[in-house]
């Protein structure tokens, strides 16, 4: 799952994703159901680190999980890093 953070006035779906911590709950609501997850890790990765770890981060094997990625590190002209939050179903 990928969404935006908005640097000025907010309003991005993931503005506060960097405030999550290990053990926090995430609920993903659909039209018919809600899926519940518990945060396992929150990491800020540079663009290079994200690219180097992409195979692991985006792996489609193993236990089910939720991976939430958003922008981080606004330097006044560009986003320099990403917040990568990984959560397990509960």
DOVO-574041 format. One record per residue: chain; x, y, z of N, C-alpha, C in turn. Coordinates in pm, 1 decimal. Layout:
N
{mol=A n_u=X n_v=Y n_w=Z ca_u=X ca_v=Y ca_w=Z c_u=X c_v=Y c_w=Z}
...
***
This chain:
90
{mol=A n_u=85.1 n_v=-115.3 n_w=0.0 ca_u=0.0 ca_v=0.0 ca_w=0.0 c_u=90.9 c_v=123.2 c_w=0.0}
{mol=A n_u=66.9 n_v=212.4 n_w=-90.7 ca_u=147.4 ca_v=334.0 ca_w=-102.7 c_u=52.9 c_v=453.8 c_w=-100.7}
{mol=A n_u=90.8 n_v=559.0 n_w=-29.2 ca_u=9.8 ca_v=680.3 ca_w=-24.1 c_u=98.7 c_v=800.0 c_w=-3.4}
{mol=A n_u=38.9 n_v=916.1 n_w=-5.3 ca_u=115.5 ca_v=1039.9 ca_w=3.8 c_u=111.6 c_v=1101.9 c_w=142.6}
{mol=A n_u=217.5 n_v=1170.0 n_w=174.4 ca_u=222.6 ca_v=1265.1 ca_w=284.9 c_u=228.2 c_v=1402.4 c_w=218.3}
{mol=A n_u=172.5 n_v=1502.6 n_w=282.3 ca_u=171.1 ca_v=1637.1 ca_w=224.6 c_u=251.2 c_v=1728.7 c_w=315.6}
{mol=A n_u=353.6 n_v=1792.7 n_w=263.0 ca_u=452.9 ca_v=1863.1 ca_w=343.7 c_u=404.7 c_v=1992.6 c_w=406.5}
{mol=A n_u=313.7 n_v=2062.4 n_w=345.7 ca_u=274.4 ca_v=2193.9 ca_w=397.8 c_u=157.5 c_v=2184.2 c_w=495.2}
{mol=A n_u=38.3 n_v=2182.6 n_w=443.4 ca_u=-81.4 ca_v=2187.5 ca_w=526.2 c_u=-136.6 c_v=2050.9 c_w=561.6}
{mol=A n_u=-69.0 n_v=1946.1 n_w=521.9 ca_u=-121.4 ca_v=1813.0 ca_w=549.1 c_u=-229.4 c_v=1776.6 c_w=449.7}
{mol=A n_u=-304.2 n_v=1675.1 n_w=483.4 ca_u=-410.8 ca_v=1631.0 ca_w=395.5 c_u=-377.8 c_v=1505.2 c_w=319.1}
{mol=A n_u=-253.0 n_v=1457.1 n_w=329.1 ca_u=-216.8 ca_v=1331.5 ca_w=265.5 c_u=-263.2 c_v=1215.3 c_w=351.3}
{mol=A n_u=-304.7 n_v=1107.6 n_w=288.5 ca_u=-357.2 ca_v=992.2 ca_w=360.2 c_u=-256.2 c_v=935.4 c_w=461.0}
{mol=A n_u=-126.2 n_v=953.1 n_w=436.1 ca_u=-24.7 ca_v=897.0 ca_w=523.9 c_u=58.6 c_v=1004.4 c_w=594.3}
{mol=A n_u=2.1 n_v=1121.0 n_w=618.7 ca_u=75.6 ca_v=1228.4 ca_w=686.7 c_u=136.5 c_v=1182.3 c_w=819.0}
{mol=A n_u=66.2 n_v=1096.6 n_w=892.5 ca_u=109.7 ca_v=1058.4 ca_w=1026.7 c_u=168.8 c_v=918.2 c_w=1034.7}
{mol=A n_u=196.5 n_v=857.1 n_w=922.8 ca_u=244.1 ca_v=718.3 ca_w=923.9 c_u=376.4 c_v=704.8 c_w=1000.3}
{mol=A n_u=459.4 n_v=806.8 n_w=997.4 ca_u=586.7 ca_v=801.9 ca_w=1069.1 c_u=571.2 c_v=805.4 c_w=1220.1}
{mol=A n_u=450.1 n_v=838.1 n_w=1268.8 ca_u=423.7 ca_v=841.1 ca_w=1412.6 c_u=388.2 c_v=704.2 c_w=1468.7}
{mol=A n_u=364.2 n_v=606.0 n_w=1381.4 ca_u=332.8 ca_v=471.9 ca_w=1428.7 c_u=455.3 c_v=408.3 c_w=1492.6}
{mol=A n_u=431.3 n_v=316.4 n_w=1583.2 ca_u=539.8 ca_v=242.8 ca_w=1646.8 c_u=505.6 c_v=95.9 c_w=1657.4}
{mol=A n_u=604.3 n_v=16.9 n_w=1690.9 ca_u=586.2 ca_v=-127.8 ca_w=1706.8 c_u=471.1 c_v=-153.3 c_w=1804.2}
{mol=A n_u=378.5 n_v=-240.4 n_w=1763.5 ca_u=265.1 ca_v=-276.3 ca_w=1846.9 c_u=138.6 c_v=-197.1 c_w=1819.1}
{mol=A n_u=148.7 n_v=-85.6 n_w=1746.3 ca_u=30.0 ca_v=-6.7 ca_w=1713.8 c_u=-61.3 c_v=-83.8 c_w=1618.9}
{mol=A n_u=-191.1 n_v=-52.5 n_w=1625.1 ca_u=-289.8 ca_v=-117.5 ca_w=1539.9 c_u=-311.8 c_v=-37.3 c_w=1412.2}
{mol=A n_u=-334.0 n_v=-109.6 n_w=1303.0 ca_u=-375.0 ca_v=-50.4 ca_w=1174.9 c_u=-500.4 c_v=-124.1 c_w=1131.2}
{mol=A n_u=-603.2 n_v=-48.5 n_w=1094.2 ca_u=-725.7 ca_v=-106.5 ca_w=1040.8 c_u=-739.6 c_v=-62.8 c_w=896.4}
{mol=A n_u=-763.2 n_v=-159.0 n_w=808.7 ca_u=-787.2 ca_v=-131.3 ca_w=667.4 c_u=-934.0 c_v=-163.0 c_w=642.8}
{mol=A n_u=-1011.6 n_v=-58.5 n_w=615.3 ca_u=-1155.2 ca_v=-75.6 ca_w=598.4 c_u=-1193.4 c_v=-78.9 c_w=451.7}
{mol=A n_u=-1270.8 n_v=-179.4 n_w=418.1 ca_u=-1326.6 ca_v=-191.5 ca_w=284.9 c_u=-1476.9 c_v=-173.6 c_w=292.2}
{mol=A n_u=-1544.2 n_v=-191.3 n_w=182.0 ca_u=-1688.9 ca_v=-172.4 ca_w=181.2 c_u=-1761.6 c_v=-280.1 c_w=260.8}
{mol=A n_u=-1703.7 n_v=-401.6 n_w=268.9 ca_u=-1770.5 ca_v=-513.0 ca_w=336.5 c_u=-1702.0 c_v=-558.7 c_w=464.2}
{mol=A n_u=-1575.3 n_v=-523.5 n_w=481.7 ca_u=-1502.3 ca_v=-580.6 ca_w=594.5 c_u=-1387.9 c_v=-489.7 c_w=638.0}
{mol=A n_u=-1332.6 n_v=-524.5 n_w=752.6 ca_u=-1216.8 ca_v=-454.3 ca_w=806.0 c_u=-1108.0 c_v=-557.0 c_w=834.2}
{mol=A n_u=-986.1 n_v=-528.7 n_w=789.9 ca_u=-871.3 ca_v=-612.6 ca_w=818.6 c_u=-788.4 c_v=-543.4 c_w=926.2}
{mol=A n_u=-746.4 n_v=-618.5 n_w=1026.6 ca_u=-671.8 ca_v=-563.9 ca_w=1139.0 c_u=-528.2 c_v=-613.1 c_w=1137.4}
{mol=A n_u=-436.0 n_v=-521.3 n_w=1162.5 ca_u=-292.8 ca_v=-551.8 ca_w=1161.6 c_u=-227.4 c_v=-492.5 c_w=1285.5}
{mol=A n_u=-111.4 n_v=-546.9 n_w=1322.1 ca_u=-30.2 ca_v=-494.1 ca_w=1431.3 c_u=106.8 c_v=-461.1 c_w=1374.0}
{mol=A n_u=154.8 n_v=-337.1 n_w=1399.0 ca_u=282.8 ca_v=-290.5 ca_w=1345.3 c_u=398.0 c_v=-371.8 c_w=1404.7}
{mol=A n_u=482.2 n_v=-423.0 n_w=1316.1 ca_u=602.6 ca_v=-496.7 ca_w=1355.4 c_u=727.6 c_v=-410.8 c_w=1344.1}
{mol=A n_u=731.3 n_v=-319.9 n_w=1245.5 ca_u=848.3 ca_v=-233.9 ca_w=1228.4 c_u=811.7 c_v=-107.6 c_w=1152.9}
{mol=A n_u=883.8 n_v=0.1 n_w=1184.9 ca_u=873.4 ca_v=127.6 ca_w=1113.1 c_u=1016.3 c_v=174.3 c_w=1089.8}
{mol=A n_u=1054.7 n_v=187.0 n_w=963.9 ca_u=1190.7 ca_v=227.7 ca_w=929.1 c_u=1187.4 c_v=341.7 c_w=828.8}
{mol=A n_u=1279.6 n_v=435.0 n_w=843.0 ca_u=1299.1 ca_v=539.5 ca_w=743.1 c_u=1419.1 c_v=497.9 c_w=659.4}
{mol=A n_u=1395.6 n_v=481.1 n_w=529.2 ca_u=1499.7 ca_v=435.6 ca_w=437.6 c_u=1525.4 c_v=541.0 c_w=331.1}
{mol=A n_u=1652.4 n_v=560.4 n_w=298.4 ca_u=1685.4 ca_v=648.0 ca_w=186.4 c_u=1634.4 c_v=582.2 c_w=58.5}
{mol=A n_u=1628.9 n_v=659.1 n_w=-48.5 ca_u=1585.6 ca_v=602.5 ca_w=-176.9 c_u=1675.2 c_v=485.2 c_w=-217.4}
{mol=A n_u=1806.9 n_v=497.9 n_w=-193.3 ca_u=1900.2 ca_v=389.4 ca_w=-226.1 c_u=1875.1 c_v=265.9 c_w=-140.3}
{mol=A n_u=1850.5 n_v=285.6 n_w=-10.6 ca_u=1822.5 ca_v=172.0 ca_w=78.0 c_u=1693.0 c_v=102.0 c_w=37.4}
{mol=A n_u=1591.9 n_v=180.4 n_w=1.7 ca_u=1465.8 ca_v=121.6 ca_w=-43.1 c_u=1488.3 c_v=37.4 c_w=-167.8}
{mol=A n_u=1565.5 n_v=88.2 n_w=-261.8 ca_u=1594.8 ca_v=13.3 ca_w=-384.1 c_u=1672.7 c_v=-114.7 c_w=-353.1}
{mol=A n_u=1772.5 n_v=-105.7 n_w=-264.3 ca_u=1851.9 ca_v=-224.5 ca_w=-229.0 c_u=1768.5 c_v=-330.8 c_w=-159.1}
{mol=A n_u=1668.4 n_v=-290.7 n_w=-83.7 ca_u=1586.5 ca_v=-383.6 ca_w=-6.2 c_u=1451.3 c_v=-413.6 c_w=-70.2}
{mol=A n_u=1430.3 n_v=-367.5 n_w=-192.6 ca_u=1300.5 ca_v=-380.4 ca_w=-258.1 c_u=1254.4 c_v=-525.5 c_w=-269.6}
{mol=A n_u=1342.8 n_v=-615.8 n_w=-301.2 ca_u=1303.3 ca_v=-755.7 ca_w=-317.7 c_u=1243.3 c_v=-810.8 c_w=-188.0}
{mol=A n_u=1305.5 n_v=-779.7 n_w=-76.3 ca_u=1255.3 ca_v=-825.4 ca_w=54.0 c_u=1127.4 c_v=-750.1 c_w=93.5}
{mol=A n_u=1127.0 n_v=-619.5 n_w=75.7 ca_u=1011.3 ca_v=-537.9 ca_w=115.5 c_u=887.0 c_v=-576.9 c_w=37.6}
{mol=A n_u=901.9 n_v=-600.6 n_w=-91.7 ca_u=786.9 ca_v=-629.8 ca_w=-177.4 c_u=766.4 c_v=-778.7 c_w=-204.1}
{mol=A n_u=833.6 n_v=-866.0 n_w=-128.9 ca_u=822.9 ca_v=-1010.8 ca_w=-148.5 c_u=677.3 c_v=-1056.2 c_w=-138.1}
{mol=A n_u=640.7 n_v=-1147.0 n_w=-223.7 ca_u=504.5 ca_v=-1201.8 ca_w=-225.2 c_u=499.7 c_v=-1342.1 c_w=-164.9}
{mol=A n_u=607.0 n_v=-1383.2 n_w=-98.1 ca_u=612.2 ca_v=-1514.5 ca_w=-35.5 c_u=610.1 c_v=-1497.8 c_w=115.9}
{mol=A n_u=588.3 n_v=-1607.4 n_w=185.7 ca_u=588.2 ca_v=-1602.3 ca_w=331.7 c_u=452.2 c_v=-1566.0 c_w=386.2}
{mol=A n_u=450.5 n_v=-1537.1 n_w=516.2 ca_u=325.3 ca_v=-1503.4 ca_w=583.8 c_u=268.0 c_v=-1372.4 c_w=530.2}
{mol=A n_u=134.6 n_v=-1362.3 n_w=533.5 ca_u=68.6 ca_v=-1240.1 ca_w=490.4 c_u=110.6 c_v=-1122.3 c_w=578.1}
{mol=A n_u=114.4 n_v=-1004.3 n_w=518.3 ca_u=152.4 ca_v=-884.0 ca_w=591.4 c_u=104.8 c_v=-762.3 c_w=514.5}
{mol=A n_u=108.5 n_v=-650.3 n_w=580.9 ca_u=75.4 ca_v=-522.8 ca_w=520.2 c_u=202.3 c_v=-439.0 c_w=518.3}
{mol=A n_u=236.6 n_v=-386.2 n_w=402.9 ca_u=351.8 ca_v=-296.8 ca_w=389.9 c_u=298.2 c_v=-160.8 c_w=346.5}
{mol=A n_u=322.1 n_v=-59.3 n_w=428.9 ca_u=274.4 ca_v=75.9 ca_w=401.1 c_u=396.6 c_v=164.5 c_w=379.7}
{mol=A n_u=401.1 n_v=233.8 n_w=266.4 ca_u=516.7 ca_v=316.9 ca_w=231.4 c_u=469.1 c_v=458.0 c_w=199.8}
{mol=A n_u=541.0 n_v=555.6 n_w=254.0 ca_u=510.6 ca_v=694.4 ca_w=224.3 c_u=639.7 c_v=776.2 c_w=219.5}
{mol=A n_u=625.7 n_v=900.4 n_w=180.6 ca_u=738.9 ca_v=992.0 ca_w=168.2 c_u=786.2 c_v=1042.2 c_w=304.3}
{mol=A n_u=912.6 n_v=1077.0 n_w=311.9 ca_u=974.3 ca_v=1130.9 ca_w=433.5 c_u=1095.5 c_v=1213.3 c_w=390.1}
{mol=A n_u=1140.1 n_v=1301.0 n_w=476.0 ca_u=1264.4 ca_v=1373.1 ca_w=451.2 c_u=1255.5 c_v=1483.8 c_w=348.9}
{mol=A n_u=1151.5 n_v=1565.4 n_w=356.0 ca_u=1138.3 ca_v=1678.3 ca_w=263.9 c_u=1250.1 c_v=1778.2 c_w=290.3}
{mol=A n_u=1328.1 n_v=1811.3 n_w=188.7 ca_u=1441.2 ca_v=1903.6 ca_w=206.5 c_u=1413.8 c_v=2042.0 c_w=148.2}
{mol=A n_u=1288.7 n_v=2067.0 n_w=112.4 ca_u=1252.0 ca_v=2195.0 ca_w=52.9 c_u=1235.7 c_v=2187.5 c_w=-97.4}
{mol=A n_u=1290.0 n_v=2082.6 n_w=-157.5 ca_u=1275.2 ca_v=2065.9 ca_w=-302.2 c_u=1231.1 c_v=1924.9 c_w=-341.4}
{mol=A n_u=1260.3 n_v=1826.3 n_w=-257.9 ca_u=1226.7 ca_v=1687.5 ca_w=-291.6 c_u=1220.0 c_v=1602.5 c_w=-165.3}
{mol=A n_u=1149.3 n_v=1490.4 n_w=-176.6 ca_u=1147.3 ca_v=1390.3 ca_w=-69.7 c_u=1273.8 c_v=1306.2 c_w=-83.2}
{mol=A n_u=1348.1 n_v=1289.6 n_w=25.1 ca_u=1476.2 ca_v=1219.4 ca_w=20.9 c_u=1471.7 c_v=1077.3 c_w=73.9}
{mol=A n_u=1361.4 n_v=1039.2 n_w=140.5 ca_u=1353.9 ca_v=905.0 ca_w=199.0 c_u=1208.4 c_v=860.9 c_w=205.0}
{mol=A n_u=1189.8 n_v=738.9 n_w=254.3 ca_u=1056.1 ca_v=682.6 ca_w=268.3 c_u=1040.3 c_v=618.8 c_w=405.1}
{mol=A n_u=919.5 n_v=628.3 n_w=460.2 ca_u=884.4 ca_v=554.5 ca_w=580.6 c_u=826.8 c_v=421.0 c_w=532.1}
{mol=A n_u=883.2 n_v=311.7 n_w=582.5 ca_u=836.3 ca_v=177.0 ca_w=546.5 c_u=783.5 c_v=112.6 c_w=674.7}
{mol=A n_u=653.5 n_v=90.5 n_w=679.0 ca_u=587.3 ca_v=31.3 ca_w=794.9 c_u=539.4 c_v=-108.2 c_w=756.3}
{mol=A n_u=577.7 n_v=-207.4 n_w=835.7 ca_u=537.4 ca_v=-345.4 ca_w=809.7 c_u=452.6 c_v=-393.1 c_w=926.8}
{mol=A n_u=336.7 n_v=-449.8 n_w=895.2 ca_u=242.1 ca_v=-495.1 ca_w=997.1 c_u=194.3 c_v=-637.3 c_w=965.5}
{mol=A n_u=164.4 n_v=-712.4 n_w=1069.9 ca_u=115.6 ca_v=-849.2 ca_w=1056.4 c_u=-33.0 c_v=-854.2 c_w=1088.9}
{mol=A n_u=-106.9 n_v=-944.9 n_w=1023.4 ca_u=-249.1 ca_v=-956.6 ca_w=1055.0 c_u=-270.1 c_v=-1005.9 c_w=1198.4}
{mol=A n_u=-380.1 n_v=-961.6 n_w=1258.9 ca_u=-416.4 ca_v=-1009.4 ca_w=1393.7 c_u=-550.0 c_v=-1079.9 c_w=1387.0}
***
